[in-house]
Amino acid sequence: MNFETFNFHPSIMAGVRALGYSIPTPIQSQGIPPIMQGRDVIGLAQTGTGKTAAFALPILQRLQSDSRGHIRALVISPTRELAEQISEVFNDLGSRSGLRSVTIYGGVSMDQQIRNLRAHPEIVVACPGRLLDHLWKGTISLAELEVLVIDEADRMLDMGFLPDIRNILGCILHKHQTLLFSATMPDDIRRLAREILHDPVTVQIGRTLPAKTVSHFLYPVQQHLKTNLLKAILNKTETDSVLVFTRTKHRAERVAQQLVRDGYRVTSLQGNLSQNQRQAALTGFRNGSIKILVATDIAARGIDVLSISHVINYDMPESTDDYIHRIGRTGRVDKNGDALTFVTNDDADKIRALEQLLNAPLERLTLKGFDYNKPAPEREPRFSQQPRRRFVQRQVIGRQMAM
């Protein structure tokens, strides 16, 4: 099978050829036909399988005909980075079609978004919170909507967006096609699917497992030695682009700063950054001017960089699903990748769960020449607050005596 099989409009095929697409991925070959037939679809596929094009191409085909200048397709995305990526796919594939896609998300001015909406795009890719802001202000109308896509539905659930999704659905009262894509299918998402989808076709591509092109390794280490171990691995390992995941945004920022001091080309991606800073970090990582990106799970989805050779879990992820999403950034499009995870004694339960998912024990590695017994640095003594209280108390007593 090739893309000619789908009989796309010539302008759509021009975009397909311009991007070098030749053979559809499984989610594309199985998902595109029912979407083009107008069916509601549940797409279950891990990250990096080509699912964005699986819904973007049939949507572009549908919108190629009939009226223009109205919002006819809406994609709801959990993160700003993923929204930008999806919109870029629409604009690239539809570059010869005249169809326009814009993004809507928080952290940037609504005024610019309103101006973009006044240009009458046919496709909007939006994060839930800012989309609701526009709906309530009346700056977005979904009266002409034909296709709704809920992408990364399980991530929406993890981020607490389910109430927002229901509020958005309450603004779409007319009949429309609904497509729901998710890497996993927890009970809340199943219930949502039953509520909003009509006689859906389910397209499932394999189990929710990491790509076979990824090799997995554990590095047991004490918490205070993680940064030193990270530096030692980076010094001794041949890498391309490296994505490092931490559990908190403060740790991401601190680790990045420590690497910068040692001369690495590195930046961080975490919630404290402005949208311009986040975009600059992603752009530098994509074009290779930045070789190491230290990020929280906000970056586990939506980073489409084929040259990531290593994903390093500085902190063990909270769940096996998070692990899959993180390491899905490497080993893409049949390229090999390595997933290295730093683990402490506190991670034993999470390791067992991961080994059960992978149905295999994970190899534990140590780095030759690294001092694993180095003690934790002593904390700088902090001044006690108690003498200060006594001093204040003496002052108060002194003033009383003076009276």
C-alpha positions in Angstrom: 0.0 0.0 0.0 1.1 3.6 -0.7 -0.5 7.0 -0.3 -1.9 6.9 -3.8 -4.3 4.2 -2.6 -6.3 6.8 -0.6 -7.1 8.9 -3.7 -6.4 12.1 -2.0 -7.0 15.4 -3.8 -4.0 16.4 -6.0 -3.2 19.4 -3.7 -3.1 17.0 -0.7 -0.9 14.6 -2.5 1.4 17.4 -3.4 1.9 18.0 0.4 2.4 14.3 1.0 5.2 14.2 -1.7 6.8 17.4 -0.4 7.3 15.8 3.0 8.7 12.6 1.5 5.9 10.3 2.7 5.8 7.1 0.7 4.4 4.1 2.6 1.7 4.7 5.3 2.4 3.6 8.9 0.0 1.0 10.4 -2.1 3.6 12.2 -2.4 5.6 8.9 -3.3 2.6 6.7 -5.9 1.4 9.2 -7.2 4.7 10.4 -7.4 6.9 7.3 -10.2 4.8 5.5 -12.8 4.9 8.2 -12.1 8.6 8.9 -12.5 9.4 5.2 -15.9 7.5 5.4 -17.0 9.9 8.1 -17.0 7.3 10.9 -16.2 8.2 14.5 -12.9 6.6 15.3 -11.0 5.6 18.5 -7.3 5.4 17.6 -5.0 3.6 20.1 -1.4 3.9 19.3 1.8 4.7 21.0 3.7 8.0 20.4 5.8 8.2 17.2 3.5 6.0 15.1 2.4 8.7 12.7 -1.1 9.3 14.1 -1.1 13.0 13.5 -1.0 12.5 9.8 -3.5 9.7 10.2 -6.2 12.3 11.1 -4.7 15.3 9.4 -4.8 13.9 5.9 -8.5 12.8 5.8 -9.5 16.1 7.5 -7.6 18.1 4.8 -9.3 15.9 2.2 -12.7 16.6 3.6 -12.2 20.3 4.0 -10.8 20.6 0.4 -14.3 20.8 -0.9 -17.3 23.0 0.1 -17.1 26.3 1.9 -14.0 28.1 3.3 -13.5 30.7 5.9 -15.2 28.9 8.8 -13.7 26.8 11.6 -14.6 23.3 10.3 -12.1 21.2 12.2 -11.0 21.5 15.8 -8.1 19.5 17.4 -7.9 19.6 21.2 -4.3 19.1 22.5 -3.0 18.8 26.1 0.1 20.9 25.6 1.3 24.0 23.7 4.2 22.1 22.2 2.0 19.4 20.8 -0.5 21.9 19.5 2.2 23.7 17.6 3.5 20.4 16.2 0.0 19.3 15.0 -0.7 22.7 13.4 2.7 22.4 11.6 1.7 19.0 10.2 -1.6 20.4 8.9 0.1 23.4 7.4 2.8 21.3 5.8 0.5 18.6 4.4 -2.0 21.3 3.3 0.5 23.8 1.9 -0.9 23.5 -1.6 -4.5 23.3 -0.5 -5.2 26.9 0.7 -6.5 25.6 4.0 -5.2 27.4 7.1 -4.5 26.1 10.6 -3.9 28.3 13.7 -3.0 27.4 17.3 -4.8 28.6 20.5 -3.2 28.1 23.9 -2.5 30.0 27.1 0.7 31.8 28.1 0.5 34.2 25.2 -1.6 37.2 24.2 -5.2 36.6 23.3 -5.1 39.7 21.1 -2.8 38.1 18.5 -4.9 34.9 18.6 -8.0 37.0 18.0 -6.3 38.6 15.0 -5.4 35.1 13.7 -9.0 34.0 14.1 -10.3 37.0 12.2 -8.3 35.6 9.2 -11.0 32.9 9.1 -8.9 29.7 9.4 -10.6 26.3 8.7 -8.6 24.4 11.3 -7.9 25.3 14.9 -5.6 23.3 17.2 -6.2 24.4 20.8 -5.4 23.6 24.4 -8.6 23.3 26.5 -8.3 26.2 28.9 -7.6 29.0 26.4 -10.2 27.5 24.0 -12.8 27.9 26.7 -11.7 31.5 27.2 -12.3 32.3 23.5 -15.6 30.4 23.5 -16.8 32.4 26.5 -15.6 35.7 25.0 -17.3 34.8 21.7 -14.1 35.1 19.7 -14.5 31.5 18.4 -17.5 30.0 16.8 -17.9 26.3 16.4 -21.3 26.6 14.6 -19.8 25.3 11.4 -17.6 22.5 13.0 -17.5 19.3 11.1 -14.7 17.3 12.8 -13.6 17.2 16.4 -10.3 15.5 17.3 -9.4 14.8 20.9 -5.7 14.0 20.8 -3.6 12.3 23.6 -6.8 11.7 25.6 -5.1 9.9 28.4 -2.7 12.8 28.8 -5.7 15.1 29.0 -7.0 13.0 31.9 -3.6 13.0 33.7 -3.5 16.8 33.4 -7.0 17.3 34.8 -8.6 18.6 31.6 -11.6 16.2 31.6 -14.0 18.9 33.0 -12.8 21.4 30.4 -13.3 18.8 27.6 -16.9 18.3 28.8 -17.5 22.0 28.8 -16.2 22.3 25.3 -18.4 19.4 24.1 -21.3 21.3 25.6 -20.7 24.1 23.1 -20.9 21.7 20.1 -24.6 20.8 19.9 -24.9 19.8 16.3 -23.9 16.5 14.6 -20.2 16.2 13.8 -17.5 13.5 13.4 -15.4 12.8 16.5 -12.0 11.2 16.5 -10.4 10.2 19.8 -6.7 9.3 20.0 -4.9 7.9 23.0 -1.9 5.8 23.9 -3.7 4.1 26.7 -7.4 3.6 27.5 -8.1 4.1 31.2 -11.7 3.7 32.5 -12.5 7.5 32.5 -11.5 7.7 28.8 -13.6 4.7 28.0 -16.6 6.3 29.6 -15.9 9.5 27.7 -15.7 7.6 24.4 -19.1 5.9 25.1 -20.6 9.3 25.8 -19.4 11.3 22.8 -18.7 8.8 20.0 -21.4 7.2 17.8 -20.8 3.7 16.7 -17.0 4.2 16.6 -14.4 2.1 14.7 -11.5 1.2 17.0 -8.1 1.1 15.4 -5.5 -0.3 17.7 -1.8 -0.7 16.7 -0.2 -3.3 18.9 0.1 -3.2 22.7 1.2 0.0 24.5 4.8 -0.9 24.6 8.0 0.9 23.8 9.4 0.6 20.2 11.5 -2.5 19.7 14.3 -0.2 18.4 14.9 1.1 22.0 17.4 -0.5 24.3 16.6 -0.2 28.1 19.2 0.1 30.9 19.1 0.9 34.6 21.8 2.7 36.5 21.5 2.2 40.3 22.9 5.3 42.0 22.4 7.4 45.1 20.2 10.5 44.7 23.1 13.0 45.4 25.3 11.4 42.7 22.8 11.6 39.8 24.2 14.8 38.3 27.8 13.6 38.5 26.7 10.3 36.9 24.9 12.2 34.2 28.0 14.2 33.4 30.2 11.1 33.4 27.8 9.3 31.0 27.7 12.3 28.6 31.5 12.5 28.6 32.0 8.8 27.9 29.1 8.1 25.5 28.8 8.9 21.8 25.4 10.7 21.5 23.5 12.8 19.1 20.7 14.8 20.8 19.9 13.8 24.4 16.6 14.3 26.2 16.9 14.2 30.0 13.8 13.9 32.1 13.4 15.1 35.7 10.4 14.9 38.0 10.2 18.6 38.9 10.6 21.8 37.0 13.0 23.1 39.7 15.3 20.1 39.3 15.2 20.4 35.5 16.3 24.0 35.8 19.1 23.2 38.3 20.4 20.2 36.3 20.5 22.3 33.1 22.4 25.1 34.9 25.0 22.6 36.3 25.5 21.2 32.8 25.9 24.7 31.3 28.6 25.5 33.8 30.5 22.5 32.6 30.3 23.7 29.0 27.5 21.6 27.6 25.1 23.0 25.0 22.0 22.6 27.0 18.7 24.2 28.0 15.6 23.3 30.0 12.0 23.0 29.2 9.6 23.3 32.1 6.6 25.1 33.4 8.3 28.3 34.6 9.3 29.4 31.1 7.3 31.8 29.0 6.0 30.6 25.7 8.7 32.4 23.8 11.4 30.7 26.0 9.8 27.3 25.5 9.6 27.8 21.8 13.3 28.9 21.7 14.3 25.8 23.6 12.5 23.5 21.3 13.8 25.3 18.2 17.4 25.1 19.3 16.9 21.4 20.2 15.4 20.6 16.8 18.0 22.4 14.7 20.9 20.9 16.7 22.3 24.2 18.2 21.3 22.7 21.6 22.4 19.1 22.1 20.8 18.4 25.5 17.3 19.3 26.6 16.5 18.8 30.3 12.7 18.6 30.7 9.8 17.6 32.9 7.0 15.4 31.5 5.5 18.4 29.8 8.0 17.4 27.0 7.2 13.7 26.9 4.7 14.3 24.1 4.9 16.8 21.3 8.7 16.8 20.6 9.1 15.5 17.1 12.9 15.3 16.8 14.2 12.3 14.9 17.8 12.6 15.9 17.3 11.9 19.7 19.8 9.1 20.3 19.3 8.9 24.1 16.6 9.5 26.6 17.9 9.7 30.2 15.5 9.4 33.0 17.3 11.4 35.7 14.3 10.5 37.9 12.3 7.3 37.5 8.9 8.1 36.0 5.8 7.8 38.2 4.1 5.1 36.0 4.9 2.7 33.2 2.7 4.9 30.9 4.9 7.9 31.7 8.0 5.7 30.9 6.6 4.8 27.5 5.8 8.4 26.6 9.2 9.6 27.7 11.2 7.0 25.8 8.9 7.3 22.8 11.1 10.3 21.9 13.9 8.0 20.8 14.1 5.0 18.5 11.7 6.6 16.0 11.2 5.7 12.4 13.2 2.5 12.8 16.2 4.3 14.2 17.9 2.8 17.2 17.8 4.6 20.6 18.9 4.1 24.2 16.8 4.6 27.3 18.9 5.1 30.5 17.1 5.3 33.8 18.8 6.4 37.1 17.2 4.4 40.0 17.5 4.5 43.7 16.5 2.0 46.4 13.1 3.8 46.6 12.3 2.9 43.0 12.1 -0.9 43.5 8.3 -1.1 43.1 8.4 1.0 39.9 11.2 -1.2 38.5 9.1 -4.3 39.1 6.1 -2.8 37.3 8.2 -1.8 34.4 9.8 -5.2 34.1 6.4 -6.8 34.1 5.2 -4.5 31.3 8.3 -5.3 29.2 8.1 -9.0 30.2 11.8 -9.0 30.7 14.4 -8.1 33.4 16.2 -4.8 32.8 20.0 -4.8 32.7 21.6 -3.0 35.6 24.8 -1.1 34.6 27.6 0.6 36.4 29.9 3.1 34.8 33.6 2.1 35.0 35.7 4.5 37.0 32.8 6.3 38.6 32.9 6.7 42.4 29.6 5.4 43.6 30.6 5.7 47.3 31.3 9.4 47.3 29.4 10.8 50.4 26.8 13.4 50.1 28.1 17.0 50.6 27.5 18.5 54.0 24.9 21.1 53.9 26.0 24.6 54.8 25.0 25.4 58.4 22.0 27.6 58.7 21.7 30.3 61.4 19.3 29.2 64.1 16.3 31.3 64.5 16.2 30.8 68.3 18.9 33.4 69.3 17.1 36.0 67.1 13.9 35.4 69.1 15.8 35.8 72.3 17.4 39.0 71.1 14.0 40.4 70.2 12.7 39.3 73.5 15.5 41.2 75.3 14.8 44.3 73.3 11.1 44.2 74.3 12.0 43.6 78.0 14.5 46.5 77.9 11.8 48.9 76.5 9.4 47.8 79.2 12.0 48.5 81.9 12.7 52.0 80.4 9.0 52.8 80.8 
